[in-house]
Amino acid sequence: MGTSKAVIFIAMTLLLASITCEGRQIDYGALDRNRIPCNRRTNNMKNCHTGRPANPYVRGCEKINRCRSGKDIS
């Protein structure tokens, strides 16, 4: 009876070790599956964002350029 318990224990330990070692990494393909694909062959183009961004990056104004207030720097 003691030998069968030891065999079952070793088998369960090996099974659990194989399950934990088989974990996969998350890659970009898995992260991309949550997005609705853009299909240009159909008339549904609402998911296709081909234009420029809504709010393009605009660099701020420096004091030396005097573009905020227009007054001389003293």
C-alpha positions as CSV (number, residue, x, y, z in Angstrom):
1,M,0.0,0.0,0.0
2,G,2.9,2.4,0.7
3,T,4.5,1.8,-2.6
4,S,1.3,2.6,-4.6
5,K,0.9,5.9,-2.7
6,A,4.5,6.8,-3.5
7,V,4.0,6.0,-7.2
8,I,0.8,8.1,-7.2
9,F,2.6,11.0,-5.5
10,I,5.5,10.9,-8.0
11,A,3.1,10.8,-10.9
12,M,1.0,13.7,-9.6
13,T,4.2,15.7,-9.0
14,L,5.4,15.1,-12.6
15,L,2.0,16.0,-14.0
16,L,1.9,19.3,-12.1
17,A,5.5,20.1,-13.1
18,S,4.7,19.4,-16.8
19,I,1.7,21.7,-16.6
20,T,3.6,24.6,-15.1
21,C,6.5,24.3,-17.5
22,E,4.3,24.4,-20.6
23,G,3.2,28.0,-20.1
24,R,3.4,30.1,-23.3
25,Q,4.5,33.7,-23.6
26,I,2.1,36.4,-24.8
27,D,3.2,37.7,-28.1
28,Y,2.0,40.5,-30.3
29,G,-0.2,38.2,-32.3
30,A,-2.2,37.3,-29.2
31,L,-2.6,41.0,-28.2
32,D,-3.7,41.9,-31.8
33,R,-6.6,39.4,-31.7
34,N,-8.7,41.8,-29.6
35,R,-8.9,44.3,-32.5
36,I,-11.6,44.4,-35.2
37,P,-9.8,43.8,-38.5
38,C,-10.1,46.4,-41.3
39,N,-11.6,44.8,-44.4
40,R,-11.2,47.1,-47.5
41,R,-13.1,44.7,-49.8
42,T,-16.4,45.3,-48.1
43,N,-18.2,48.7,-47.8
44,N,-17.6,48.7,-44.0
45,M,-14.7,51.1,-43.7
46,K,-15.4,52.5,-40.2
47,N,-12.7,50.3,-38.7
48,C,-10.0,51.5,-41.2
49,H,-8.1,54.5,-39.9
50,T,-6.0,55.5,-42.9
51,G,-6.1,59.3,-42.5
52,R,-3.9,61.5,-40.3
53,P,-4.3,61.5,-36.5
54,A,-7.1,63.6,-35.1
55,N,-4.8,65.7,-32.9
56,P,-1.4,65.9,-34.5
57,Y,1.6,66.7,-32.3
58,V,2.3,70.5,-32.1
59,R,5.4,71.6,-30.3
60,G,5.0,74.3,-27.6
61,C,6.3,77.8,-27.8
62,E,9.5,78.9,-26.1
63,K,9.9,82.2,-24.4
64,I,12.8,83.2,-26.6
65,N,10.5,83.1,-29.7
66,R,8.1,85.6,-28.0
67,C,5.1,83.9,-29.5
68,R,3.0,83.8,-26.3
69,S,2.7,87.4,-25.3
70,G,4.6,89.3,-28.0
71,K,6.4,91.4,-25.4
72,D,10.1,92.0,-25.2
73,I,12.1,89.7,-23.0
74,S,13.9,91.7,-20.3
